[in-house]
Each structure stands twice: as C-alpha cells, then as structure tokens.
C-alpha cells in the first residue's frame, strides 16, 4: 500500500499552532486515510463509500447531535 503524502487539514480546525484536527489523504481512487494531528503516525484507512456513509450518519442519523 502506498503511504499518504499530501495530508489535508479539516476546514473546522483552527489555523494556529496546537490546534488538534482531523487530517485526511487519498492514495489512489479507492483508499482514504484519516489521522489526528496530535498522533500523526497513527491512521486508519477506508474507502470513499464507507466514509460517505459514516459522514451521512453523523450529519443526519443516530449519530447526529441531538437538538434541544
């Protein structure tokens, strides 16, 4: 497997030093790597479709932030 080279920082993270954030990188069309900026040597790998399902669940499903 090819190691990620171009990590992209989440648009929700701050621009200053010490701001922990989620970063992602793609290797080819079928692998997406995710890592936290405070532990850059540890990352997980997934495919675009499962990641899209997770994000959809977070935004609109049972994982969504409850409204009060």
N, C-alpha and C positions, 0 to 999 in steps of 0.2 A: 504494500500500500504506500502511496506517495504521501510524504509528510506535508502538511499545510505550510504555505509560505506567507500568504497575504491575509493576515487576520484583520477583520473589520470590527470596530467597536460599536456597541449598541448606541442608537441615537438618543436613548434615555439616560445615558451616563454623562456625568459632568466632564468638562474638559481639563480640570485641574489635576494636579498630582494627588495620588492617594485615593482617587475615586474608583472603587471597585465596580466592575461592569462585566457584562456578558460579551464575549467576542465570538465571531464565527468565521469560518473559512471553508471554501469549497475546493475539493480536489476532483476534477472531472465533473461530469454531469450527474453522478449518482452518489456522491459522498459529501456530507456536510459535517464539519467538526465544530463542536461547541466547547468553550472553556471559560473559566472565570479569570479575570485579570490578576487576581491575587494568588492564583495557583496555575500559572501558565503551562507547566509541564504535564498537568493532568487534563485530559479532554475526553469527550465522548464522540462517537461517530454515528451518524444516522443517515437516512436517505431523505430526499425532499418531501415525499408524500407523508411518511410518519410525522415529520416535523410540522408539516402544514396541519395535520390532524390535531397534534398537541396544541399548537397555537390557536386553532379554532376552538378547541375545548377550553382553553384558558380564557379566551375572549368572550365566549357565549354559552358555554356549557356548565357542567357541575363544578368546574374549576374556576369559574368567573368570580370576581369579587362580589360578595353579597351587597345588595342595595338596601339602605335603611330609610 
